[in-house]
Amino acid sequence: MDGGVAVQEITVVGHEDRLAGWIVYWSAVCVGALAAVALALIIGLVGTALGAHQLAPGRGIADWKDFGFWALVFSVFGAFLSFAVGGWIAGRIAGFRQAEPAMLHGAILWLVAVPMLLVLGSLGSTTLFGAWYAGLAGAPAWVRPPEVPIDPNAAAAARNAALGAVAALLLGLTGGVIGGWMASGEPMTISYYRTRGRGMARASAR
């Protein structure tokens, strides 16, 4: 009490564990997405040149026995590695030093690349990426499909094409996230993040 005026002390407690917003670096995302699509195309063309992919346009896989071992290797390798490289490029361009925002950008570049693949599929170009991406192919609305006889294996081929496309997209998402994680330079172990949190708490306490 000073001259009849009460003075009240207010203590402000900061919350160090409050989540901060992450800025999205769209230039890094776009460059990473373009790199992922370009590398997927190169791997698909190399697989076709070596005879691993023997899927002609307009033809599906009615039986997984027709899907060779090397076609599987190139499909998995191309879907995962291309987006892992894209995620790494995006993380390095953005300059992240923590894994979380780098992984987020790897997932965002995958979101950007999926519509690009769908556009290429509508133009009939995804068969160049390999057998799995052929499930994204479709004829444009302005193109009239030719009159072809009904294929009894069409339903099985459509189902297998959808399964292959889903596997390729999920592998791409996983590769983009892991590539961003690698770009951050942080160890890819769960125990590291437990010790990192305690280290940050000690640093803030000082």
VOZA-597598 format. One record per residue (C-alpha): x, y, z; residue in one letter. Coordinates in Angstrom, 2 decimals, always signed. Layout:
! VOZA-597598
+---------+---------+---------+------+
!       x !       y !       z ! rest !
+---------+---------+---------+------+
!       X !       Y !       Z !    A !
...
+---------+---------+---------+------+
//
This chain:
! VOZA-597598
+---------+---------+---------+------+
!       x !       y !       z ! rest !
+---------+---------+---------+------+
!   +0.00 !   +0.00 !   +0.00 !    M !
!   +1.61 !   +3.25 !   -1.17 !    D !
!   -0.41 !   +6.45 !   -0.73 !    G !
!   -3.65 !   +4.48 !   -0.68 !    G !
!   -2.91 !   +2.77 !   -4.02 !    V !
!   -2.51 !   -0.97 !   -4.01 !    A !
!   +0.33 !   -2.28 !   -6.13 !    V !
!   -0.08 !   -5.83 !   -7.36 !    Q !
!   +2.82 !   -7.80 !   -8.73 !    E !
!   +2.05 !   -9.96 !  -11.75 !    I !
!   +4.33 !  -12.84 !  -12.64 !    T !
!   +4.31 !  -14.01 !  -16.26 !    V !
!   +5.30 !  -17.61 !  -16.76 !    V !
!   +6.52 !  -18.50 !  -20.24 !    G !
!   +5.64 !  -21.82 !  -21.76 !    H !
!   +8.69 !  -23.16 !  -23.57 !    E !
!   +6.83 !  -26.23 !  -24.76 !    D !
!   +4.33 !  -24.18 !  -26.74 !    R !
!   +4.22 !  -25.28 !  -30.39 !    L !
!   +5.50 !  -22.65 !  -32.78 !    A !
!   +4.22 !  -22.31 !  -36.31 !    G !
!   +6.30 !  -23.64 !  -39.18 !    W !
!   +6.74 !  -21.59 !  -42.34 !    I !
!   +6.19 !  -23.52 !  -45.56 !    V !
!   +8.93 !  -22.85 !  -48.11 !    Y !
!   +7.03 !  -23.37 !  -51.32 !    W !
!  +10.05 !  -22.87 !  -53.57 !    S !
!  +11.78 !  -25.78 !  -51.83 !    A !
!   +8.60 !  -27.87 !  -52.04 !    V !
!   +8.14 !  -27.22 !  -55.77 !    C !
!  +11.78 !  -27.97 !  -56.60 !    V !
!  +11.63 !  -31.17 !  -54.55 !    G !
!   +8.41 !  -32.28 !  -56.24 !    A !
!   +9.85 !  -31.65 !  -59.71 !    L !
!  +13.01 !  -33.56 !  -58.78 !    A !
!  +10.95 !  -36.50 !  -57.49 !    A !
!   +8.86 !  -36.70 !  -60.67 !    V !
!  +11.94 !  -36.37 !  -62.89 !    A !
!  +13.86 !  -39.09 !  -61.04 !    L !
!  +10.82 !  -41.39 !  -61.06 !    A !
!  +10.63 !  -40.93 !  -64.83 !    L !
!  +14.33 !  -41.71 !  -65.27 !    I !
!  +14.10 !  -44.87 !  -63.16 !    I !
!  +10.98 !  -45.97 !  -65.02 !    G !
!  +12.62 !  -45.44 !  -68.39 !    L !
!  +15.74 !  -47.32 !  -67.28 !    V !
!  +13.56 !  -50.22 !  -66.12 !    G !
!  +11.74 !  -50.26 !  -69.44 !    T !
!  +15.02 !  -50.11 !  -71.38 !    A !
!  +16.37 !  -53.08 !  -69.42 !    L !
!  +13.18 !  -55.07 !  -70.00 !    G !
!  +11.94 !  -54.98 !  -66.41 !    A !
!   +8.66 !  -53.25 !  -67.35 !    H !
!   +6.87 !  -55.06 !  -70.15 !    Q !
!   +3.52 !  -53.36 !  -69.72 !    L !
!   +2.18 !  -51.94 !  -72.96 !    A !
!   -0.15 !  -48.91 !  -72.95 !    P !
!   -3.74 !  -49.92 !  -72.40 !    G !
!   -2.80 !  -53.29 !  -70.99 !    R !
!   -3.10 !  -54.20 !  -67.36 !    G !
!   -1.84 !  -56.91 !  -65.04 !    I !
!   -4.56 !  -59.53 !  -64.76 !    A !
!   -2.39 !  -61.89 !  -62.71 !    D !
!   +0.46 !  -60.94 !  -60.38 !    W !
!   +2.39 !  -63.92 !  -61.74 !    K !
!   +2.93 !  -61.83 !  -64.85 !    D !
!   +4.63 !  -59.17 !  -62.73 !    F !
!   +8.30 !  -60.09 !  -62.79 !    G !
!  +10.83 !  -59.78 !  -60.00 !    F !
!  +12.79 !  -56.99 !  -61.66 !    W !
!   +9.60 !  -55.09 !  -62.38 !    A !
!   +8.87 !  -55.24 !  -58.65 !    L !
!  +12.39 !  -54.09 !  -57.80 !    V !
!  +12.25 !  -51.11 !  -60.16 !    F !
!   +8.73 !  -50.19 !  -59.04 !    S !
!   +9.60 !  -50.17 !  -55.34 !    V !
!  +13.01 !  -48.60 !  -55.95 !    F !
!  +11.62 !  -45.89 !  -58.20 !    G !
!   +8.62 !  -45.00 !  -56.05 !    A !
!  +10.60 !  -44.76 !  -52.81 !    F !
!  +13.96 !  -43.40 !  -53.94 !    L !
!  +12.58 !  -40.67 !  -56.20 !    S !
!  +10.54 !  -39.08 !  -53.40 !    F !
!  +13.31 !  -39.65 !  -50.85 !    A !
!  +15.63 !  -37.60 !  -53.06 !    V !
!  +12.89 !  -34.99 !  -53.52 !    G !
!  +12.35 !  -34.74 !  -49.76 !    G !
!  +16.09 !  -34.42 !  -49.19 !    W !
!  +16.34 !  -31.65 !  -51.79 !    I !
!  +13.40 !  -29.77 !  -50.26 !    A !
!  +14.86 !  -30.05 !  -46.77 !    G !
!  +18.30 !  -28.89 !  -47.86 !    R !
!  +16.96 !  -25.93 !  -49.84 !    I !
!  +14.82 !  -24.83 !  -46.89 !    A !
!  +17.83 !  -25.25 !  -44.57 !    G !
!  +16.08 !  -27.08 !  -41.73 !    F !
!  +18.16 !  -28.34 !  -38.82 !    R !
!  +15.31 !  -30.11 !  -37.03 !    Q !
!  +13.62 !  -33.20 !  -38.37 !    A !
!   +9.98 !  -32.22 !  -37.81 !    E !
!   +9.66 !  -29.29 !  -40.27 !    P !
!  +11.88 !  -31.11 !  -42.78 !    A !
!   +9.63 !  -34.18 !  -42.64 !    M !
!   +6.58 !  -31.95 !  -43.01 !    L !
!   +8.01 !  -30.45 !  -46.19 !    H !
!   +8.70 !  -33.95 !  -47.49 !    G !
!   +5.02 !  -34.77 !  -47.04 !    A !
!   +3.91 !  -31.48 !  -48.62 !    I !
!   +6.02 !  -32.07 !  -51.74 !    L !
!   +4.31 !  -35.45 !  -52.06 !    W !
!   +0.95 !  -33.66 !  -51.96 !    L !
!   +2.17 !  -31.36 !  -54.74 !    V !
!   +3.54 !  -34.23 !  -56.84 !    A !
!   +0.35 !  -36.33 !  -56.73 !    V !
!   -1.73 !  -33.89 !  -58.85 !    P !
!   +1.21 !  -33.67 !  -61.26 !    M !
!   +1.17 !  -37.46 !  -61.64 !    L !
!   -2.60 !  -37.42 !  -62.14 !    L !
!   -2.27 !  -34.85 !  -64.92 !    V !
!   +0.42 !  -36.96 !  -66.57 !    L !
!   -1.81 !  -40.00 !  -66.11 !    G !
!   -4.71 !  -38.28 !  -67.84 !    S !
!   -2.39 !  -37.72 !  -70.80 !    L !
!   -1.35 !  -41.37 !  -70.78 !    G !
!   +2.24 !  -40.70 !  -69.71 !    S !
!   +2.39 !  -42.54 !  -66.39 !    T !
!   +3.18 !  -45.84 !  -68.15 !    T !
!   +6.64 !  -44.35 !  -68.71 !    L !
!   +7.15 !  -44.33 !  -64.93 !    F !
!   +6.67 !  -48.09 !  -64.59 !    G !
!   +3.95 !  -50.64 !  -64.15 !    A !
!   +2.71 !  -49.40 !  -60.77 !    W !
!   +2.09 !  -45.83 !  -61.87 !    Y !
!   +0.12 !  -47.16 !  -64.83 !    A !
!   -2.84 !  -47.42 !  -62.44 !    G !
!   -3.05 !  -43.61 !  -62.50 !    L !
!   -3.44 !  -43.53 !  -66.28 !    A !
!   -6.70 !  -42.52 !  -67.90 !    G !
!   -8.01 !  -41.19 !  -71.16 !    A !
!   -8.79 !  -37.45 !  -71.39 !    P !
!  -12.44 !  -36.46 !  -71.59 !    A !
!  -12.05 !  -35.21 !  -75.17 !    W !
!  -10.63 !  -38.52 !  -76.43 !    V !
!  -13.14 !  -41.12 !  -77.57 !    R !
!  -12.04 !  -44.60 !  -76.54 !    P !
!  -11.75 !  -47.08 !  -79.41 !    P !
!  -14.23 !  -49.87 !  -79.80 !    E !
!  -12.55 !  -52.89 !  -78.27 !    V !
!  -13.99 !  -56.28 !  -77.35 !    P !
!  -14.80 !  -56.88 !  -73.70 !    I !
!  -11.84 !  -58.35 !  -71.85 !    D !
!  -12.86 !  -60.94 !  -69.24 !    P !
!   -9.78 !  -60.02 !  -67.19 !    N !
!  -10.56 !  -56.29 !  -67.19 !    A !
!  -11.89 !  -56.26 !  -63.63 !    A !
!   -8.86 !  -58.10 !  -62.25 !    A !
!   -6.49 !  -55.83 !  -64.21 !    A !
!   -8.22 !  -52.69 !  -62.89 !    A !
!   -8.05 !  -54.00 !  -59.32 !    R !
!   -4.35 !  -54.87 !  -59.61 !    N !
!   -3.61 !  -51.50 !  -61.22 !    A !
!   -5.31 !  -49.71 !  -58.32 !    A !
!   -3.34 !  -51.76 !  -55.77 !    L !
!   -0.09 !  -50.98 !  -57.55 !    G !
!   -0.88 !  -47.26 !  -57.72 !    A !
!   -1.75 !  -47.16 !  -54.00 !    V !
!   +1.49 !  -48.94 !  -53.13 !    A !
!   +3.51 !  -46.54 !  -55.28 !    A !
!   +1.87 !  -43.47 !  -53.75 !    L !
!   +2.33 !  -44.68 !  -50.17 !    L !
!   +5.95 !  -45.57 !  -50.84 !    L !
!   +6.41 !  -42.09 !  -52.28 !    G !
!   +4.95 !  -40.50 !  -49.15 !    L !
!   +7.23 !  -42.59 !  -46.95 !    T !
!  +10.24 !  -41.72 !  -49.08 !    G !
!   +9.46 !  -38.00 !  -48.99 !    G !
!   +9.19 !  -37.97 !  -45.19 !    V !
!  +12.37 !  -40.01 !  -44.71 !    I !
!  +14.24 !  -37.87 !  -47.25 !    G !
!  +13.30 !  -34.72 !  -45.36 !    G !
!  +14.41 !  -36.35 !  -42.12 !    W !
!  +17.79 !  -37.19 !  -43.66 !    M !
!  +18.19 !  -33.61 !  -44.91 !    A !
!  +17.90 !  -32.25 !  -41.37 !    S !
!  +21.00 !  -34.18 !  -40.30 !    G !
!  +19.43 !  -35.38 !  -37.05 !    E !
!  +19.87 !  -39.03 !  -36.06 !    P !
!  +16.96 !  -41.21 !  -37.12 !    M !
!  +16.42 !  -42.79 !  -33.69 !    T !
!  +13.58 !  -42.33 !  -31.21 !    I !
!  +15.96 !  -42.26 !  -28.23 !    S !
!  +17.65 !  -39.16 !  -29.66 !    Y !
!  +14.44 !  -37.15 !  -29.48 !    Y !
!  +13.93 !  -38.05 !  -25.84 !    R !
!  +17.40 !  -36.78 !  -24.94 !    T !
!  +17.01 !  -33.76 !  -27.25 !    R !
!  +13.92 !  -32.65 !  -25.34 !    G !
!  +15.76 !  -32.85 !  -22.00 !    R !
!  +18.71 !  -30.98 !  -23.47 !    G !
!  +16.49 !  -28.15 !  -24.66 !    M !
!  +14.84 !  -27.98 !  -21.23 !    A !
!  +18.26 !  -27.62 !  -19.53 !    R !
!  +19.32 !  -24.95 !  -22.03 !    A !
!  +16.17 !  -22.91 !  -21.44 !    S !
!  +16.55 !  -23.24 !  -17.68 !    A !
!  +20.00 !  -21.64 !  -17.88 !    R !
+---------+---------+---------+------+
//
